Amino acid sequence: MLGSGLLQIGWIIVAAVFLYNLMVDSGQLEIVKSSISALSTDRRLQALLIAFSFSAFLESTSGMGAPVAVCAAMLIGLGFSPLPAALICLICNTQPVPFGPLGVPTLMMASVTGINDHVLARAVGLDMVVLALIIPIFMLVVMAGWKNAMGALPAALVAGGSYAATCLLVSRYIGAELPALLSSLVSIICLTAFLKLWKPKSTWRFQNDPDTASETERKYSTGRTVRAWVPFAILMVTLGICTIPALKTWVANVGHCVMNITSWPFLDGMVYRTAPIVPKPAKYAANFRWEFGTASGSAMFLSSLISMAVLRISPMEGVRVFAATVKQLRFALITLASVVGIAYVANYSGMSYTLALAFAHYTGKAFPAVSPVIGWLGVFLTGSVTSLSRPSLLRSATTAPQATSPALCSPWRRRA
């Protein structure tokens, strides 16, 4: 619970929100918001830029509900009604979630199930490619209706297509840490460049919309706008460097920046896994390894320190913001650690596999349709895909031999 919950996952969330709070505290986030919203007065294009592309970027760095809240507030500030703004952002906050923040849900799923994280990233990436192509168009239809959505179809295809292509390449050749970050950044750049060259035939807005003049007024100079985006560029470069395999190996072996517990006390080897979970009875290992020198959270924290220098934030101010961040997240971190702890208790007690076999047995061929419902229920109960990371339920049901009787739902025994 402490290792996987607070150190591996909690450290990423704290570092991500710390960077976000630095942006807010220094006023740079307002400049970023202004640079996005000033590109067009068309509500459809504003929704694509903010609710789809920029929300995905925030999801890749912070997650935990912040992207929906921040982007909905941005849209409301532009004149959107609160309910449509929230609905639009919730719809668009779909395809980046498995890879945000920094791939934590997918990496946690890999660690709990034992599936290779690169194999899992490639599989999840293919699903997200399909969603990235569908979600922008679906969002426009919900927002403006089919006919008006078709008027902004080229922009939706650019936003979703650029995201999908980048996600496919990054998830296949790099891993789970960067697909959402790089894909959303490419989507923002491509859509921004496209809107400089293309405009819809007619500008679509809500009924009784306010005057549009103030929205396109340039509030900040080019220099200030570029400076506001620099922390995100630093973050991207730092994370990219820290994912280089040779560097990770050198930092762990030469720099000894790794925490490695090969045998967890009072748990390692105390439980046997038996058929049908494994072909032959075997001890269930319990170990822990955290390469904190090149961990995503450490890279993000380093990005925050570099950004402080760029934004001229004093060390004392940085300490104040970091302390406020920890205080802000204290209950979320306790919840996260507790949920992850429950996941490990369920795994080592056999609960997850027993439930999985039971569902597989009683639902039969309908299990692929039932399993997403189980996931939705888990997200509803925990409030986060990151906290939910208990996919051994799905894995055991889909990889174990077909259960032929309820007796097969007891594959666990304690070591004598």
N, C-alpha and C positions, 0 to 999 in steps of 0.2 A: 504494500500500500504506500509506504513512504518512498521507496525507490521509484516505482513506476508511476505513481500518482503525482508526487510532489517534485521529484528531481527531474524525471524525464519529460513529463507533460506540463506540470505546473511552472517549471522554469521557462518554458517556451511562452506560456501565456503571460507570465509576469513581464518578461522582456518585451513581448509584443505590445502589451498595453502601456508599458513604460515609454516606448517610442511614440505611440499614439498620443499619450498625454503630453509628451514633450512638444509635439506638433501643435496640440491644442493650446498649451500654456504659452507658447511663443507666438501664437497667432498665425502660424504658417498654414494650418489646415483651412482657415477662412480664405486664404489666397488660392489654395488648391481648389476649393469648392468654386470660387469665383471664376477661375480659369476654365473649369469644365462647363459651368452653367452659361457662360457668356458666348459659347460657340453658336447657339441657335435659340430662337424663341419658340420653335415648334415643340410642343409638349411630347410628341412621340420620340423625337431625337434626344430631348433632355432626359427622358426616361431610359433610353438605351445607354446613354453616356453614364448616368449616375446609378440607376437601379441595376443595370446589367454589368457594365464594364468596371466602374469604380467600386461598386459593392463587392464584386469578385476580388478586386485588389485588396480591399479591407479584410475580406474573409481570409485571404491568403496570409495576412500578417497578424491579425488579432482574433477574429472569430468571436465565439461566446455571445452572439446576439448583437455585437456592436455594429456590424455592417448594415443590418436592417434598420437599427435605430438611427444611426448617423445619416444614412442615405434617405430615409423617410423624412428626417428633419430637414435635409437639404431640399428635397422636393417641396415640402410644405413652405419653406422659405421662398421658393420660386413662385408660389401661388397655387400649388396642388392642394386639393382638399385632403384632410388627414386620412380618411378611409381609403380612397384610391391610392394615395402615396404608400400607405402601409401594405396594401394588397399587392401593388406592383413590386415592391421590394421583397416581399415574402416569396412571390413567384420566381423572381430572378435569383434569389439566394439558394440556388439548387446545385448547379454544376460545379461550383468551387468547393463545396463543403467537404467532400471526402479528402481533398488535398489542402485543407486549410484548418487551423493555421499551420503552415509549414509541413503539411502532410501528416499531422499527428493522428487523425482518425485511422488512416490507412496503415501507418507504421505501428500504431497500437494494435490494430487488428492482426498484423503480421506477427507481432511479438506474442500475442495471446494464443494464436492458432498454430504458430510454427511454420506458416507459409512464408516462403522467401519474399522479402519486401519488394524486390524488383519485379518478380513474377506477378505479385498482387497489384503493384502500381500499373503494370501494363494492362492487366485485366480491367481494373477500375477506370483507367484512362480511356479505354475503348467505349465504356458506358457513358463517360462524361462527354466524349466527342459527340455522341448522338444527342444528348441533352443540350449541349451548347448550340447545336443547329436548330433545335426545336424551341427552346425557351424564349429567345428574343421575339420570335414571331407569335408564339402563344401569348406572351405578355402584351404585345401590341393589339392582338385581337380582343383580349379581355379589357384592355384600356379604352380602345377607340372603335371597336367593331371591325368586322372583316374588311369592308370596303376601305375604310380609312387606314387600316393596317397595311393594306397592299400599297398605299401611297408612300409608305416608308420602308417597303420591303428591301430595296437595295441596301439601305443602312443596316437593317437587321441582319442581312446576309453577310455584310462586311464584319459587323461586330461578332456574330456567332461563328462565322467561318474562320476568321483569324484566330479566335479563341480555340476552336476545335483543332485546327492544324497544329498550333503550338502545343496544345495539351497532348496531342498524339505523339509528337516527337519527343517532348520532354519526359513524359511518363514512360516512354519506351527506352530511351537512351540515357537518362539521368537518374530518375527515381521518383520517389513520392514527395520529396521536400519542395520542389520548385514548380510543378505544373500549374497550380493556381496562380502563383505569383507572376511567372513569366507570361502565361497565357493572358491574364487580365491586363498586364502592361502592354503587350502587343495589341490587344483588342482596343485599348484606349488610344494608342498611337495610330493604328490603322483607321479607326473610326474618326478620329480628329482630322487626320489628313484627308479622308474621304469627304468629310463635310466642308472642307475648304474648297473642294472641286465640284461638289454636287449639292443641289438643294431640291427639296420636293416641289412639285408643281404648285401646291398650295400649302400654306402654313396652317396646321391643325392645332386648335386650342380648345379648352373647355368653355362651356357657356359661362358668360359673366366673368370672363378672365380680366384681371387688371391690365393696365397699360403696359406695353412691352418695352418701352424705351429704356427704362432703368435696367432691364436685364442684360441688354447688350452693351451697356456703357462700360468702357474699360476703366476699371478701378485701380489696377496695379500695373506698374511698368513691367516690361519683359524681364529685366534683371531680377526683380522681386519674385516674379512668377517662377523663373528658373530656379532661383534659390530655394523656394518653397518645395520644389520637387526633388531637390538634391538628396534629402534623407532617404527617399525611396530608391534612388539610384544607388546610393551607398549600400543600402540594405540588399539590393539585388546582387551587387558585385560581391559583397562579403559572403552572402549565402552561397553564391556560385563557387567561390574559392574554397569554402569549407566543405563542399561536397566532393572535392577532388580526391579520389581514392588514395593516391600516393601521399598526399598531405595528411589525410586521416590516419594512415598507417604510421607515418613518421611521428606525428604528434602523440599517438598512443604508445608506440614502442620505444621511441627515443626520448620524447618529452615526458613520458609516463603520465600524461594527462588522461587517465582512465581509472574508473572505479570498477573493479572486477571481483565479484564474489562467486566463486565456482560452486560452492555448496552452501545453500542457505540453511542456517541452523534450525534444527527441529522440524524441517520440512523436506529437505532433499533426500530422496530415496525412501521416504516414509509411506508413500502411496504407490500402489501398483495399478497400472492400466491393463485391462484384460480385454479379451474378445467381447463384442465385435469392434471395439474402438481401435485396437491394434491386432495384427496377426498373431503375435505371441505375447504372453504376459511380460511386462517390463516395468522397471522403476520409473516413476514420474519425476524427472529431474527438476530441481528448483535452484536457479542461479540468477545472477544479476550482473549486467555489464552496462556501464554508462561512460561513453567517451566524451567527457564534458569539455575537453579541449576544443573539439570541433562540433559539438552539439549545436543544433539549430538555435536553441535558446542563447547559448554563448555567442554565436555569430550575430544574433539580433541585438544582444546587449552591447557587443562591440560596435555595432552600427549606431546604436544610440549614443555611445560615448563620442564617436567621430562626428555624429550629427550635432551634438552639443557644441563642439568646437566650430563647426561650420555656421551654426545659427547663433554663435556667441552667447551661449547659455552658461552661466557661471557654475562652478562645481557645487556651490552651496545650493543653488536653485535646482540643480540636477538631483542632489540628495533629497531635497524637499519633495520633488515630484516623484522620485522612486519610493520614498516612504509613504506618500499618499497613494501610490499605485498598489503597494502591498496591503495597505489598509482597505482600499477599495475592493480588493480581490480576496480578502481573508476568508470570507464565508464560501466563496466559489471554490477556493483551493481545498477547503475542508470537505466540501461536497464531492469534488473531483477525486480526492484521495480515498474517500469512503466508498464511492461507487466503484472505483478500480479495485479496491480491497474486496468488495463483494464479488466482483468478477473472478478474482483469484480463489476466493473461498468456494464459489460455485464450481470452478474448474477442478480444484484439488479434492473436493468432496464428491465429485461425480454428478452434481446437480445439472450442470449444463448439458452433459452428454446424455444423461437420463431423459431430460426433457426433449432433447433433440431426437433421440431414438423414438420416443413416444409420439412426437409430432410426425416423424417420418412414417411410422407404422400406421397411425390412424388416419392420416391425410393421403398417404400413397402418392399417386401421380399429381395430386393437387398441391403438394408441398411447395413447389416453386411459386405458386400464387399466394400461399398462406404466409410464407417466410417474410415478405415485405411488410405484411400487417404486423407481425411480431416486432419487426424493427421500428415501425411507426409508433407502436405502443411504447417501446423502450425509449425512443426519443422524447415522447410526450412525458414520460415519467421522470426522465433525467434532465430534460431541457437542453440536451446537447448531444450531437453525434460523437464528440470527443469523449464525453463521460460514458456514453453507451458502449464503448468498444468492448463488446462481449460476443464476438461473432463465432466463438467456438460452437455455439448452438447450431448455427447454419452449417458450419464446416463438418461437424461430426455427423450430422444427419445426411449430408450429401456425399461424404466419403466413406462412411462405415457401410458394411454389408447390410442388405435390406433386412430389417427386423421382421421376424416371422411370428413372434409371440411376445406378449408383455414381459416374459421372463428375461428377454434380452435387454431390458431397460435397467439392469443392475450390473454394470460393467466395472464396478469399483470394489476394492477391498483394501483394508488396512494391512500394513506389514505386521506380521506376527512378532 
